[in-house]
């Protein structure tokens, strides 16, 4: 869902660039969406590492 929204914002930015208009609001929206994607990805990575660490059998 976030990826689709990013693509939609990118299309709006591209159109405004072609028309020579300012795209400050769209750039801000794009930045916020990317932060959400990074936050969700980072959280998933940390959970996977913790799971991997605690589920790995220790051989002595």
VENTALIN-V952807 format. One record per backbone hydrogen bond with DSSP energy under -1.0 kcal/mol. CO is the residue of the C=O (numbers start at 1). NH is the residue of the N-H. E is the energy in kcal/mol with one decimal. If there is no record, write none. Layout:
CO:NH:E
CO:NH:E
This chain:
1:5:-1.9
2:6:-2.5
3:7:-2.3
4:8:-2.2
5:9:-2.4
6:10:-2.6
7:11:-2.1
8:12:-1.9
9:13:-2.6
10:14:-2.7
11:15:-2.3
12:16:-2.2
13:17:-2.5
14:18:-2.4
15:19:-1.9
16:21:-2.7
23:27:-2.2
24:28:-2.1
25:29:-2.3
26:30:-2.5
27:31:-2.3
28:32:-2.3
29:33:-2.3
30:34:-2.3
31:35:-2.0
32:36:-1.9
33:37:-2.2
34:38:-2.6
35:39:-2.5
36:40:-2.4
37:41:-2.4
38:42:-2.7
39:43:-2.3
40:44:-1.7
41:45:-2.2
42:46:-2.4
43:47:-2.1
44:48:-2.2
45:49:-2.3
46:50:-2.4
47:51:-2.4
48:52:-2.6
49:53:-2.6
50:54:-2.3
51:55:-1.7
52:56:-1.1
